[in-house]
Amino acid sequence: QALPIRRSPAIVPPFVASPMGLAGRFCVTDLGPSLAVLRRIADSLAPFTHRESAALVCKVVDAGYGDAPSISCDPLEIIDAFGFDERLVAARILHDAMEGLSDADFGRVEQARLAALTFALAREAGALLESGLTPWELRKALRKSEAIAKATLAQLSSEFLASELMRNFASASATYFADESATSALPGVGDDLAGAALRGDDDSDEDVGWFFEKPAPAQMAPPPQPVTVELPSLQGARQFSRNDDVNKVCSELVARHLAACDIASSQRDRHCFVYASVRPLATPVCEVVRGVMCHVSFEHAVLCGARDFRVTNAVFIDGDLTGDAYESCAPAQRRVRESLVSSGALVSVQGLKEAAVGEALQRLFALRATGAIFLAGEASAAAATACRRAGARLFGGLPGRLVSALAEEAGAEVLQGLPDAISLGVGSTRPAWEAKRELRCLLRELEPERRKGCFAFPLLGHRQALLPHQFSSGEDIQRSCWELRVHAEASTSAGPGGGSACSTVVLQAACEPVLRRLHAEVSDCLFEALREASEGPGGARRVPAAETWAEAICKALGSDGSTAASRAPPSSHLAPWLAPSGGEALAETAALGRFAEAFRHFAEGQAALAAHAAEGWEVPGEDGDERASVGGGCNSEPASESLAGAEAVVRRAIRVVELVVGL
């Protein structure tokens, strides 16, 4: 399913002058423009609100600036592709709320549901404002709706846990009685029981010696195994690879990066990456490798010798190796170009500065035997010449995020410039900025067409493009480049991953849509694994499917509104003109009824997607001619979702509507 998305025309922001006069304040009198924006976003992200359909949908979005349209499976990228006016605060608030869900390790389904529920609630809030409710009364009703929804979700979670316990008990009991029946059918066992009955041995109920007997060695329970994270089966991933590659990759990432460190640590946010490339393959590839993979332009690389080599004493610099980098931050056209006469030749100050940088690099190579420099900026011609003379490698133009990850991989610190003269001294102590581990580098030349078919992003943390052709333009990205993979040598005693501090998920497929969907599936699967690991060995609390819990919240809001309408106002000793009137109760009842309708519409949409997913999608089977159904059929286990995800969606949706109403 490919739906074109074009930039929206400029819309007048929903602000008009308040009748408060000289106070200079503003209030919302019409939510029409905001509702139009929220509806457009919700309709575009509707296929992502269900887990089965989200695995099969990709969007064709406008890249902007005259570039060709691109394919995306990320809700945040789709919203950015709309190109809404900066004055449309509702779109920005929703975007920030969805980004907060992503930072909290919630995937595309929760983000899309947030957009759908926000529009449903905002539509009812706009109707209430038109009917005469004040923003204050509306915010009060929203807060009460949030409390009711939270209590309803907690009750549903308890009921679902009880049903799961009963179902597991029934299953265990059926297995036990089946084993007993099989045991009684063995030769000799039934005869002994029948003989005991004929002899009148009916004192079996009084014999309790079996309770104090020690179990035989063969019947002793095995030793406890380490707790592992059980990942859900991803139907969408089977559509592409027809195996459990995605689950295996996510399990390995969790074992590598979360086994020996704190789950809440922010270190994991910058050491998991994905690198995808279009390759002529019959079956997509999804695997995890140590280190990082990126592109380096020919102009930013200084190579000496083979394309598969190892380097020692590497240095990582987040800056430029040019003369201007150490003198001024002003643009080049604003700097005063000075010159002087030396030995009868005209030499510019810029040339002298670059020559000084080259001499500093030569000192570094001579004293520390540096094998390679990984640079986040640019290098001058003098710096490149110094590297060639010393036989050292230079890789420039790398994103700062990759430089930091490589420094962590090598056990070094990132420099903001060249090291000072004191730390260059030869001694028994290795400087903190020098790599402590040997790095292996593999290079492969990529043609321009194959280069454009690649993309790289972090799997966790801020979504940032990591390849030059993704975030820049110019003639250099239209030419060939090097595909660079750097990783530390594996250590057998370092546990999972060989002691590697960063990992890269490598995706390869015959077309870009498959790569985008695989990337989205890996991201969602990893998010779910992280949430389950952070919630401890007991596992996450679950609730029924989205259509079920939304319908339950709808009924709870409706019943609470009816109770509030029938409740008589409390007696008060205040004067009639000071006592609260019954209008507040009526306004609250009307608001709760409207919000119940919003949850009902949301539940109907989720039920429609679930019914469509229950029909199943046919994909080619393993035998070629036969076709297998994915997503359909009867499932012995009831559909369930995380309680934390449902609470986050409801809470953030209500907060977004409250902010839009209170603008």
PLY file of the C-alpha trace (Angstrom):
ply
format ascii 1.0
element vertex 663
property float x
property float y
property float z
element edge 662
property int vertex1
property int vertex2
end_header
0.00 0.00 0.00
1.62 3.22 -1.15
-0.20 6.46 -0.49
1.30 9.69 -1.85
1.71 12.48 0.66
2.07 16.04 -0.51
2.88 19.18 1.34
-0.14 20.83 2.86
-0.99 24.40 1.89
-0.54 27.17 4.37
-3.40 27.20 6.86
-4.32 30.15 9.01
-3.49 29.30 12.62
-6.46 28.83 14.97
-5.88 32.02 16.97
-8.07 35.08 17.05
-7.91 38.09 19.31
-9.60 37.67 22.63
-12.24 40.17 23.73
-10.15 40.76 26.84
-8.91 43.97 25.26
-5.70 45.52 26.54
-4.65 42.38 28.40
-3.14 41.13 25.16
-4.21 37.53 25.82
-5.51 35.05 23.29
-7.96 32.18 23.50
-9.19 29.46 21.17
-12.50 30.21 19.52
-12.34 27.72 16.63
-10.58 24.34 16.55
-11.40 23.82 12.89
-7.87 24.28 11.47
-6.31 22.21 14.24
-8.87 19.45 13.75
-8.15 19.44 10.00
-4.45 18.93 10.68
-5.01 16.24 13.31
-7.47 14.40 11.06
-5.04 14.41 8.16
-2.30 12.96 10.35
-4.62 10.35 11.90
-5.92 9.20 8.51
-2.41 8.88 7.13
-1.17 6.85 10.12
-4.31 4.70 10.45
-2.71 1.54 8.92
0.01 1.65 11.56
-2.42 1.41 14.48
-2.69 -2.39 14.20
0.33 -4.66 14.53
-0.63 -6.95 11.65
-1.27 -4.20 9.13
1.70 -2.09 10.31
4.05 -4.84 9.13
2.73 -4.58 5.57
2.41 -0.81 5.02
4.90 1.70 3.72
4.30 5.29 2.65
5.60 7.29 -0.29
6.47 10.69 1.15
7.67 13.95 -0.37
11.36 14.47 0.31
11.11 18.23 -0.34
13.57 20.64 -1.94
12.87 19.15 -5.37
14.16 15.69 -4.48
12.46 12.50 -5.61
9.81 10.99 -3.30
11.09 8.50 -0.76
9.68 5.50 1.08
9.12 5.61 4.83
7.61 3.38 7.51
8.25 5.80 10.37
5.26 7.87 11.63
7.49 10.78 12.63
9.02 10.98 9.16
5.56 10.89 7.61
4.43 13.85 9.74
7.56 15.80 8.83
6.89 15.12 5.14
3.58 16.99 5.35
5.47 20.26 5.71
2.94 21.91 8.00
3.16 25.59 8.73
5.18 26.41 11.83
2.21 28.36 13.16
0.13 25.17 13.38
0.94 24.39 16.98
-1.36 21.35 17.13
0.80 19.41 14.64
3.97 20.30 16.53
2.48 19.28 19.89
1.38 15.92 18.48
4.78 15.38 16.87
6.56 16.05 20.18
4.22 13.68 22.02
4.89 10.91 19.49
8.62 11.55 19.73
8.33 11.18 23.50
6.76 7.76 23.00
9.69 6.78 20.79
12.17 7.94 23.44
10.27 5.79 25.98
10.82 2.67 23.81
7.35 2.54 22.28
7.04 1.61 18.63
5.02 2.69 15.62
1.74 1.15 16.79
1.60 3.24 19.96
2.59 6.38 18.05
-0.10 5.89 15.42
-2.72 5.12 18.07
-1.78 8.32 19.84
-2.56 10.28 16.66
-5.89 8.49 16.15
-7.06 8.88 19.76
-5.93 12.52 19.87
-8.03 13.39 16.84
-11.06 11.55 18.24
-10.85 13.41 21.55
-10.07 16.77 19.92
-13.11 16.45 17.65
-15.41 15.95 20.63
-13.67 18.76 22.51
-14.32 21.12 19.59
-18.02 20.19 19.63
-18.16 20.87 23.37
-16.54 24.28 22.92
-19.07 25.16 20.24
-21.92 24.12 22.55
-20.84 26.60 25.22
-18.41 24.82 27.55
-15.49 26.88 28.74
-11.88 25.67 28.34
-11.64 25.38 32.12
-14.64 23.01 32.32
-13.24 21.04 29.40
-9.82 20.60 31.00
-11.47 19.50 34.24
-13.48 16.86 32.38
-10.34 15.70 30.55
-8.53 15.17 33.84
-11.44 13.15 35.21
-11.56 11.10 32.00
-7.87 10.31 32.45
-8.46 9.07 36.00
-11.39 6.90 34.90
-9.40 5.46 31.99
-6.44 4.66 34.22
-8.64 2.86 36.76
-10.38 0.93 33.98
-7.07 -0.21 32.48
-5.83 -1.35 35.89
-9.01 -3.37 36.43
-8.72 -4.92 32.96
-5.12 -5.86 33.68
-6.10 -7.63 36.90
-8.93 -9.49 35.19
-6.68 -10.50 32.31
-4.04 -11.79 34.74
-6.67 -13.84 36.57
-7.95 -15.32 33.30
-4.39 -16.18 32.26
-3.79 -17.96 35.57
-7.00 -19.96 35.21
-6.20 -20.85 31.61
-2.68 -21.98 32.53
-4.07 -23.99 35.46
-6.60 -25.71 33.22
-3.92 -26.50 30.67
-1.61 -27.92 33.36
-4.45 -29.98 34.84
-5.34 -31.45 31.45
-1.71 -32.41 30.89
-1.49 -33.99 34.35
-4.62 -36.14 33.93
-3.48 -37.15 30.44
-0.18 -38.36 31.93
-2.09 -40.21 34.68
-4.25 -41.95 32.08
-1.19 -42.98 30.12
0.44 -44.34 33.29
-2.62 -46.39 34.25
-2.63 -47.94 30.78
0.87 -49.40 31.23
1.15 -53.21 31.69
1.00 -54.27 35.33
-0.13 -50.93 36.75
-3.83 -51.53 36.27
-3.56 -55.10 37.63
-1.95 -53.85 40.85
-4.69 -51.31 41.36
-7.41 -53.89 40.68
-5.79 -56.39 43.06
-5.61 -53.79 45.80
-9.29 -53.06 45.35
-10.25 -56.79 45.55
-8.16 -57.23 48.69
-10.03 -54.39 50.35
-6.97 -52.18 50.76
-8.94 -49.01 51.15
-6.51 -47.29 53.55
-4.73 -45.51 50.72
-6.22 -42.20 51.82
-4.65 -42.58 55.27
-1.18 -43.32 53.96
0.75 -40.02 53.95
4.23 -41.44 53.91
4.65 -40.41 50.29
4.64 -36.78 51.45
7.86 -37.27 53.47
9.70 -39.38 50.93
12.67 -37.81 49.17
12.35 -37.70 45.39
14.53 -39.99 43.35
17.59 -38.44 41.69
16.02 -38.89 38.26
12.97 -36.88 39.33
14.83 -33.89 40.74
14.17 -30.59 39.02
16.94 -29.22 36.80
18.96 -26.24 38.05
17.42 -22.83 37.33
18.43 -21.28 34.03
19.21 -17.56 33.47
16.19 -15.42 32.72
15.92 -14.64 29.02
13.73 -12.14 27.21
11.02 -13.91 25.21
10.24 -11.90 22.09
6.87 -12.08 20.33
6.51 -13.79 17.00
6.50 -11.18 14.27
4.16 -12.09 11.43
5.39 -9.20 9.31
8.98 -10.40 9.49
7.94 -13.82 8.23
6.46 -12.14 5.21
9.96 -11.18 4.11
12.35 -13.84 5.44
9.93 -16.66 6.45
12.10 -17.37 9.50
12.86 -15.89 12.90
15.80 -13.70 11.84
14.27 -10.57 13.37
13.66 -12.27 16.71
17.18 -13.70 16.76
18.72 -10.33 15.96
16.80 -8.57 18.74
17.63 -11.31 21.24
21.30 -10.99 20.42
21.19 -7.21 20.75
19.57 -7.50 24.18
22.15 -10.09 25.25
25.04 -7.93 24.02
24.07 -4.54 25.35
21.76 -5.11 28.32
23.13 -8.22 30.01
25.93 -6.56 31.95
24.74 -2.97 32.25
21.91 -1.00 33.75
18.72 -1.04 31.70
18.09 2.64 32.36
21.58 3.66 31.31
21.75 6.13 28.45
24.86 4.43 27.06
22.74 2.03 25.02
21.10 4.87 23.10
24.07 5.49 20.82
25.57 2.05 20.25
22.89 0.20 18.25
22.70 1.03 14.57
21.08 -0.34 11.43
22.73 -0.41 8.00
20.58 -1.41 5.03
21.60 -1.90 1.40
19.87 -3.06 -1.76
21.39 -6.28 -3.05
20.21 -8.72 -5.74
19.19 -11.42 -3.27
16.34 -13.92 -3.50
15.87 -13.96 0.29
16.37 -10.90 2.52
19.21 -10.98 5.03
18.91 -9.77 8.62
21.92 -10.24 10.88
23.82 -8.41 13.59
27.56 -7.68 13.40
30.06 -6.05 15.72
31.17 -2.46 15.23
29.76 0.12 12.83
29.25 0.41 9.08
29.24 3.72 7.20
30.25 5.48 3.97
33.40 7.54 3.48
33.92 9.70 0.41
37.13 9.32 -1.56
38.03 12.95 -0.80
37.85 12.33 2.97
39.91 9.13 3.08
43.67 8.58 3.12
44.54 4.93 2.55
47.80 3.05 2.54
47.94 -0.54 1.34
45.26 -3.22 1.54
41.53 -2.79 2.04
41.40 -5.30 4.91
43.75 -4.16 7.65
44.17 -3.73 11.39
45.16 -0.53 13.15
46.54 0.15 16.61
46.70 3.31 18.70
43.80 4.89 16.81
42.72 8.45 17.64
39.15 9.83 17.48
38.65 13.57 16.90
35.35 15.44 16.86
36.50 18.50 14.91
38.38 19.70 11.84
42.08 19.31 11.01
42.41 22.69 9.34
44.09 25.92 10.31
40.85 27.87 10.58
39.43 25.46 13.14
41.86 26.68 15.79
41.68 30.41 15.20
38.16 31.69 14.63
34.56 30.57 14.34
33.63 33.32 11.87
32.71 32.41 8.29
35.53 32.33 5.76
34.23 35.34 3.82
34.37 37.50 6.96
37.92 36.64 7.96
40.72 39.11 7.17
43.19 37.46 4.82
46.71 38.39 5.92
49.99 37.70 4.22
53.71 38.16 4.92
56.95 37.95 3.01
59.29 35.11 3.94
62.45 34.22 1.97
61.29 36.30 -0.94
58.01 34.34 -1.42
54.46 35.40 -0.65
53.02 33.02 1.95
49.51 33.35 3.35
48.75 33.07 7.03
46.25 30.36 6.19
48.99 28.26 4.62
51.19 28.70 7.68
48.39 27.59 9.98
47.71 24.47 7.92
51.42 23.71 7.83
51.47 23.96 11.63
48.61 21.44 11.83
50.58 19.10 9.56
53.66 19.39 11.79
51.55 18.64 14.87
50.26 15.49 13.18
53.79 14.41 12.29
54.78 14.77 15.95
51.75 12.69 16.93
52.70 9.90 14.50
56.33 9.92 15.58
55.74 9.86 19.34
52.59 7.71 19.63
52.78 5.52 16.48
49.17 6.33 15.65
47.76 3.92 13.09
44.58 5.76 12.09
42.57 8.90 12.75
38.76 8.86 12.70
37.58 12.41 12.13
34.12 13.93 12.45
35.09 16.96 10.34
37.30 17.87 7.42
41.05 17.60 6.98
43.26 20.01 5.06
45.71 19.02 2.35
48.61 19.43 4.79
46.97 17.02 7.25
46.37 14.44 4.50
50.00 14.75 3.38
51.23 14.19 6.93
49.14 10.98 7.16
50.51 9.65 3.87
54.09 10.29 4.90
53.61 8.45 8.19
51.70 5.56 6.59
48.61 6.26 8.76
44.99 6.04 7.66
42.60 8.97 7.82
38.80 8.72 7.65
37.02 12.08 7.69
33.47 13.30 7.36
32.07 10.74 9.81
29.00 11.63 11.92
29.90 12.53 15.49
27.63 9.77 16.77
29.64 7.11 14.94
32.92 8.60 16.12
31.74 8.40 19.73
30.61 4.79 19.24
33.94 3.81 17.69
35.83 5.45 20.53
33.79 3.42 23.02
34.47 0.31 20.93
38.23 0.93 21.13
38.21 1.99 24.79
39.26 5.60 24.17
37.96 9.12 24.66
36.96 11.52 21.91
39.20 14.56 21.39
37.84 17.97 20.45
41.07 18.83 18.65
44.70 17.76 18.48
46.19 16.55 21.79
48.41 18.91 23.74
52.17 18.55 23.98
52.04 17.17 27.54
49.90 14.15 26.66
52.14 13.40 23.67
55.07 12.55 25.90
56.29 8.97 25.80
55.59 7.19 29.07
54.39 3.98 30.64
50.80 5.25 30.90
48.67 5.19 27.77
46.72 8.44 27.21
42.95 8.25 27.65
42.37 9.42 24.07
44.39 6.58 22.52
42.70 3.32 21.53
43.39 0.44 23.90
42.08 -2.25 21.54
43.07 -3.18 18.04
40.56 -2.28 15.35
39.91 -4.17 12.14
38.82 -2.15 9.11
37.25 -3.52 5.94
36.74 -1.36 2.85
34.65 -1.96 -0.24
34.06 0.40 -3.13
30.45 1.31 -3.87
29.22 2.65 -7.18
26.87 5.66 -7.16
23.74 3.60 -7.86
24.49 1.09 -5.10
25.40 3.93 -2.77
21.98 5.55 -3.18
20.29 2.26 -2.26
21.77 2.31 1.28
20.60 3.98 4.47
21.72 3.94 8.11
20.08 5.09 11.33
20.51 4.57 15.08
18.11 1.97 16.40
17.73 3.77 19.73
17.77 7.39 20.75
17.41 10.36 18.44
16.67 9.35 14.84
19.58 10.72 12.81
20.67 9.92 9.25
24.23 8.55 9.25
25.19 8.36 5.56
26.40 11.44 3.62
23.81 11.17 0.84
21.02 11.11 3.45
21.78 14.48 5.04
23.85 16.43 2.49
23.89 17.40 -1.16
26.61 18.13 -3.68
28.76 16.58 -6.34
30.73 14.38 -3.94
27.66 12.27 -3.06
27.03 11.63 -6.75
30.31 9.73 -7.07
31.55 6.42 -5.73
32.59 6.00 -2.10
34.03 3.52 0.36
31.84 1.25 2.45
33.71 1.06 5.76
33.20 -1.46 8.55
35.18 -1.01 11.76
35.06 -3.28 14.79
37.28 -4.33 17.65
38.73 -7.80 17.69
36.50 -10.28 19.49
37.42 -11.49 22.96
36.31 -14.97 23.97
36.26 -14.03 27.66
34.16 -10.88 27.24
30.75 -12.58 27.08
28.11 -12.08 24.38
29.29 -10.01 21.48
32.97 -10.52 22.24
33.17 -7.38 24.37
31.96 -5.13 21.54
30.53 -1.81 22.71
28.45 -1.18 19.59
26.57 -3.38 17.15
25.04 -2.89 13.73
22.04 -4.72 12.29
22.78 -5.40 8.62
19.75 -5.61 6.33
19.97 -6.68 2.71
17.08 -7.13 0.27
16.27 -6.76 -3.41
14.23 -3.55 -3.03
13.97 -0.58 -0.70
10.36 -1.15 0.54
11.36 -4.51 2.03
14.36 -2.87 3.71
12.22 -0.11 5.20
9.69 -2.56 6.60
12.41 -4.82 8.00
13.99 -1.80 9.67
10.66 -0.88 11.25
10.07 -4.46 12.44
13.53 -4.70 14.01
12.99 -1.36 15.76
9.57 -2.36 17.16
10.84 -5.76 18.27
13.83 -4.21 20.04
11.61 -1.65 21.76
9.37 -4.39 23.11
12.36 -6.41 24.30
13.76 -3.40 26.14
10.44 -2.73 27.86
10.12 -6.34 28.95
13.68 -6.37 30.25
13.15 -3.12 32.17
10.01 -4.47 33.86
11.89 -7.30 35.53
11.70 -11.09 35.50
8.00 -11.07 36.38
7.11 -9.73 32.97
4.91 -6.89 31.88
1.30 -6.47 32.94
-1.03 -7.12 30.05
-4.45 -5.91 28.96
-6.75 -7.20 26.19
-6.50 -5.90 22.65
-6.96 -2.20 21.83
-10.56 -2.55 20.71
-11.40 -4.25 24.01
-9.81 -1.78 26.39
-11.09 1.21 24.39
-14.64 -0.17 24.57
-14.25 -0.75 28.32
-13.14 2.87 28.83
-16.10 4.01 26.74
-18.53 2.13 29.00
-16.81 3.41 32.14
-17.03 7.03 30.98
-20.68 6.60 30.02
-21.67 5.02 33.32
-19.76 7.63 35.31
-21.47 10.43 33.38
-24.90 8.94 34.07
-24.06 8.64 37.76
-22.90 12.26 37.87
-26.11 13.44 36.18
-28.33 11.60 38.64
-26.33 12.66 41.67
-28.08 15.41 43.64
-26.05 18.48 44.55
-24.76 18.36 48.14
-26.43 20.43 50.78
-24.59 23.56 51.73
-24.94 26.22 54.40
-23.78 28.90 51.99
-26.05 31.46 50.47
-27.77 30.39 47.24
-25.75 32.86 45.18
-22.50 31.44 46.63
-23.34 27.73 46.48
-22.18 25.81 43.40
-24.86 25.37 40.80
-25.87 22.16 39.09
-24.56 23.41 35.76
-21.08 22.09 36.49
-22.41 18.56 36.93
-24.34 18.81 33.68
-21.27 20.12 31.84
-19.16 17.30 33.22
-21.79 14.75 32.22
-21.92 16.12 28.69
-18.13 16.12 28.40
-17.75 12.55 29.69
-20.43 11.40 27.26
-18.62 13.05 24.37
-15.28 11.53 25.37
-16.96 8.13 25.65
-18.01 8.57 22.01
-14.39 9.34 21.11
-13.22 6.08 22.67
-16.06 4.24 20.96
-14.99 5.55 17.53
-11.40 4.57 18.32
-12.52 1.07 19.35
-14.53 0.68 16.14
-11.51 1.58 14.05
-9.33 -0.92 15.89
-11.99 -3.62 15.56
-12.23 -3.02 11.81
-8.47 -3.41 11.41
-8.50 -6.52 13.60
-11.26 -8.05 11.48
-9.29 -7.32 8.33
-6.18 -8.86 9.85
-8.13 -11.96 10.96
-8.86 -12.76 7.32
-5.14 -13.32 6.81
-2.74 -12.48 4.00
-1.59 -15.18 1.63
2.13 -15.42 0.97
4.09 -18.04 -1.01
4.70 -21.18 0.99
7.90 -23.10 1.40
7.02 -25.55 -1.39
6.56 -22.83 -4.01
3.06 -23.61 -5.34
1.37 -23.85 -1.97
0.48 -20.64 -0.21
0.57 -19.99 3.51
-1.78 -17.70 5.41
-0.21 -15.10 7.68
-2.16 -13.39 10.41
-5.34 -15.40 10.03
-6.80 -18.47 11.66
-7.70 -19.21 15.25
-5.26 -18.46 17.98
-5.45 -20.42 21.22
-4.09 -17.47 23.20
-6.18 -14.30 23.50
-4.75 -11.14 21.98
-3.13 -8.93 24.58
-1.01 -5.80 24.80
1.19 -4.07 27.29
-0.56 -2.12 30.03
2.20 0.49 29.97
1.64 1.10 26.26
-2.12 1.57 26.65
-1.67 3.94 29.60
0.96 5.96 27.74
-1.28 6.37 24.68
-4.34 7.46 26.71
-2.39 9.79 28.98
-0.51 11.54 26.18
-3.61 11.86 23.99
-5.50 13.61 26.78
-2.51 15.88 27.47
-2.26 16.87 23.80
-5.95 17.75 23.63
-5.66 19.71 26.86
-2.77 21.74 25.42
-4.59 22.38 22.14
-7.71 23.54 23.97
-5.73 25.75 26.34
-3.74 27.59 23.66
0 1
1 2
2 3
3 4
4 5
5 6
6 7
7 8
8 9
9 10
10 11
11 12
12 13
13 14
14 15
15 16
16 17
17 18
18 19
19 20
20 21
21 22
22 23
23 24
24 25
25 26
26 27
27 28
28 29
29 30
30 31
31 32
32 33
33 34
34 35
35 36
36 37
37 38
38 39
39 40
40 41
41 42
42 43
43 44
44 45
45 46
46 47
47 48
48 49
49 50
50 51
51 52
52 53
53 54
54 55
55 56
56 57
57 58
58 59
59 60
60 61
61 62
62 63
63 64
64 65
65 66
66 67
67 68
68 69
69 70
70 71
71 72
72 73
73 74
74 75
75 76
76 77
77 78
78 79
79 80
80 81
81 82
82 83
83 84
84 85
85 86
86 87
87 88
88 89
89 90
90 91
91 92
92 93
93 94
94 95
95 96
96 97
97 98
98 99
99 100
100 101
101 102
102 103
103 104
104 105
105 106
106 107
107 108
108 109
109 110
110 111
111 112
112 113
113 114
114 115
115 116
116 117
117 118
118 119
119 120
120 121
121 122
122 123
123 124
124 125
125 126
126 127
127 128
128 129
129 130
130 131
131 132
132 133
133 134
134 135
135 136
136 137
137 138
138 139
139 140
140 141
141 142
142 143
143 144
144 145
145 146
146 147
147 148
148 149
149 150
150 151
151 152
152 153
153 154
154 155
155 156
156 157
157 158
158 159
159 160
160 161
161 162
162 163
163 164
164 165
165 166
166 167
167 168
168 169
169 170
170 171
171 172
172 173
173 174
174 175
175 176
176 177
177 178
178 179
179 180
180 181
181 182
182 183
183 184
184 185
185 186
186 187
187 188
188 189
189 190
190 191
191 192
192 193
193 194
194 195
195 196
196 197
197 198
198 199
199 200
200 201
201 202
202 203
203 204
204 205
205 206
206 207
207 208
208 209
209 210
210 211
211 212
212 213
213 214
214 215
215 216
216 217
217 218
218 219
219 220
220 221
221 222
222 223
223 224
224 225
225 226
226 227
227 228
228 229
229 230
230 231
231 232
232 233
233 234
234 235
235 236
236 237
237 238
238 239
239 240
240 241
241 242
242 243
243 244
244 245
245 246
246 247
247 248
248 249
249 250
250 251
251 252
252 253
253 254
254 255
255 256
256 257
257 258
258 259
259 260
260 261
261 262
262 263
263 264
264 265
265 266
266 267
267 268
268 269
269 270
270 271
271 272
272 273
273 274
274 275
275 276
276 277
277 278
278 279
279 280
280 281
281 282
282 283
283 284
284 285
285 286
286 287
287 288
288 289
289 290
290 291
291 292
292 293
293 294
294 295
295 296
296 297
297 298
298 299
299 300
300 301
301 302
302 303
303 304
304 305
305 306
306 307
307 308
308 309
309 310
310 311
311 312
312 313
313 314
314 315
315 316
316 317
317 318
318 319
319 320
320 321
321 322
322 323
323 324
324 325
325 326
326 327
327 328
328 329
329 330
330 331
331 332
332 333
333 334
334 335
335 336
336 337
337 338
338 339
339 340
340 341
341 342
342 343
343 344
344 345
345 346
346 347
347 348
348 349
349 350
350 351
351 352
352 353
353 354
354 355
355 356
356 357
357 358
358 359
359 360
360 361
361 362
362 363
363 364
364 365
365 366
366 367
367 368
368 369
369 370
370 371
371 372
372 373
373 374
374 375
375 376
376 377
377 378
378 379
379 380
380 381
381 382
382 383
383 384
384 385
385 386
386 387
387 388
388 389
389 390
390 391
391 392
392 393
393 394
394 395
395 396
396 397
397 398
398 399
399 400
400 401
401 402
402 403
403 404
404 405
405 406
406 407
407 408
408 409
409 410
410 411
411 412
412 413
413 414
414 415
415 416
416 417
417 418
418 419
419 420
420 421
421 422
422 423
423 424
424 425
425 426
426 427
427 428
428 429
429 430
430 431
431 432
432 433
433 434
434 435
435 436
436 437
437 438
438 439
439 440
440 441
441 442
442 443
443 444
444 445
445 446
446 447
447 448
448 449
449 450
450 451
451 452
452 453
453 454
454 455
455 456
456 457
457 458
458 459
459 460
460 461
461 462
462 463
463 464
464 465
465 466
466 467
467 468
468 469
469 470
470 471
471 472
472 473
473 474
474 475
475 476
476 477
477 478
478 479
479 480
480 481
481 482
482 483
483 484
484 485
485 486
486 487
487 488
488 489
489 490
490 491
491 492
492 493
493 494
494 495
495 496
496 497
497 498
498 499
499 500
500 501
501 502
502 503
503 504
504 505
505 506
506 507
507 508
508 509
509 510
510 511
511 512
512 513
513 514
514 515
515 516
516 517
517 518
518 519
519 520
520 521
521 522
522 523
523 524
524 525
525 526
526 527
527 528
528 529
529 530
530 531
531 532
532 533
533 534
534 535
535 536
536 537
537 538
538 539
539 540
540 541
541 542
542 543
543 544
544 545
545 546
546 547
547 548
548 549
549 550
550 551
551 552
552 553
553 554
554 555
555 556
556 557
557 558
558 559
559 560
560 561
561 562
562 563
563 564
564 565
565 566
566 567
567 568
568 569
569 570
570 571
571 572
572 573
573 574
574 575
575 576
576 577
577 578
578 579
579 580
580 581
581 582
582 583
583 584
584 585
585 586
586 587
587 588
588 589
589 590
590 591
591 592
592 593
593 594
594 595
595 596
596 597
597 598
598 599
599 600
600 601
601 602
602 603
603 604
604 605
605 606
606 607
607 608
608 609
609 610
610 611
611 612
612 613
613 614
614 615
615 616
616 617
617 618
618 619
619 620
620 621
621 622
622 623
623 624
624 625
625 626
626 627
627 628
628 629
629 630
630 631
631 632
632 633
633 634
634 635
635 636
636 637
637 638
638 639
639 640
640 641
641 642
642 643
643 644
644 645
645 646
646 647
647 648
648 649
649 650
650 651
651 652
652 653
653 654
654 655
655 656
656 657
657 658
658 659
659 660
660 661
661 662
